[in-house]
């Protein structure tokens, strides 16, 4: 394994540890998130996004990494989002939490993991069909929020942080 793979492994294990300690692997937290009655998962993920967006941008600015956006494809976003949401609603797990739940010894998470693997295999097998249909709907190219709005990432980040922290206060005020 090279240093990038080791770094990925260590980061993944640390993230899994934090998922477990944050109790976001719990079924009651998953259902609470889907019913918008428990914002633990949203607070956890928004915190990860806040830290990650600064860290990734700093690494890119210091040329440690190179950013490479995926194309913003309407068909892929709509269908992929619907499948992700349906899988989460049916199984009570997203990809990260299913692996974390399995790591905690909750064997029923295996069914979610099998579903993800089968889904990925089906996608790979049916890719030529998807490329000619769903992926051909509308492709906006490799864009992000800064390119869309025409402003610096370093302006977007503080605005996102303020909005997120405001949401945290609202969640706490409503005891969510």
URLINJO-V388871 format. One record per residue. PSI is psi in whole degrees, 0 to 359 (NA if undefined). OMEGA is omega in degrees with one decimal (NA if undefined). Layout:
BEGIN
PSI:OMEGA / PSI:OMEGA
END
This chain:
BEGIN
139:177.4 / 177:-175.2 / 326:178.0 / 320:179.0 / 320:176.7 / 317:178.9 / 319:177.0 / 318:179.1 / 313:-179.7 / 316:179.2 / 318:179.2 / 317:178.3 / 317:177.9 / 317:179.2 / 318:177.0 / 319:176.8 / 315:179.5 / 324:174.8 / 316:-178.3 / 314:-178.9 / 329:177.8 / 358:178.2 / 21:-179.8 / 356:176.6 / 352:-176.5 / 139:-178.7 / 318:-178.9 / 327:177.2 / 321:179.0 / 312:-179.9 / 319:177.9 / 323:177.9 / 316:-178.8 / 329:178.9 / 2:-177.9 / 37:178.5 / 348:179.3 / 115:-175.1 / 15:-178.9 / 312:-178.2 / 318:179.5 / 318:178.4 / 319:178.8 / 310:-177.1 / 320:177.6 / 323:176.1 / 317:178.4 / 320:179.3 / 318:-179.6 / 313:-179.4 / 315:-177.6 / 320:-177.0 / 324:177.9 / 314:-178.6 / 314:-179.4 / 318:-179.3 / 322:176.0 / 316:178.1 / 321:178.6 / 318:-179.6 / 328:177.7 / 10:176.3 / 33:172.9 / 326:176.8 / 166:174.9 / 127:178.0 / 139:178.1 / 100:-179.0 / 147:168.4 / 152:177.0 / 142:177.6 / 95:-176.0 / 120:-175.0 / 313:-179.7 / 314:-179.6 / 319:-179.2 / 314:-178.4 / 309:-177.8 / 315:179.1 / 317:177.7 / 319:178.7 / 317:178.8 / 318:177.6 / 311:-179.6 / 318:179.2 / 317:178.5 / 318:179.0 / 316:-179.0 / 320:-177.3 / 314:-174.1 / 337:-176.7 / 17:179.8 / 145:164.7 / 176:-176.4 / 314:-178.7 / 318:-177.6 / 333:177.7 / 317:178.4 / 322:177.6 / 319:178.6 / 320:176.8 / 319:177.7 / 333:175.9 / 352:178.8 / 12:177.6 / 96:-170.3 / 338:179.4 / 343:176.8 / 341:178.3 / 323:-178.6 / 323:176.2 / 318:-179.5 / 317:176.8 / 318:177.8 / 320:178.7 / 317:-179.0 / 316:178.6 / 317:178.1 / 318:178.0 / 320:179.3 / 318:177.7 / 318:178.9 / 314:179.8 / 318:-178.4 / 323:-176.8 / 8:-176.0 / 316:178.8 / 320:177.5 / 313:-179.4 / 321:-179.3 / 323:-178.7 / 343:-176.2 / 270:-173.3 / 315:-177.9 / 352:178.8 / 359:-176.2 / 293:178.5 / 124:-179.4 / 117:-179.8 / 1:179.9 / 190:-177.0 / 83:-178.6 / 158:174.0 / 182:-179.4 / 316:179.8 / 317:-179.9 / 323:-179.6 / 316:-178.1 / 343:-179.8 / 30:178.4 / 163:-177.3 / 148:174.4 / 328:-177.2 / 353:170.1 / 322:-178.8 / 319:-175.9 / 308:179.4 / 325:177.7 / 316:177.9 / 316:-179.9 / 314:-179.8 / 315:178.7 / 319:-179.6 / 315:179.6 / 323:175.0 / 317:176.3 / 318:179.2 / 316:178.8 / 319:178.0 / 317:178.6 / 316:-179.3 / 321:179.2 / 323:179.6 / 6:-179.5 / 43:176.5 / NA:NA
END
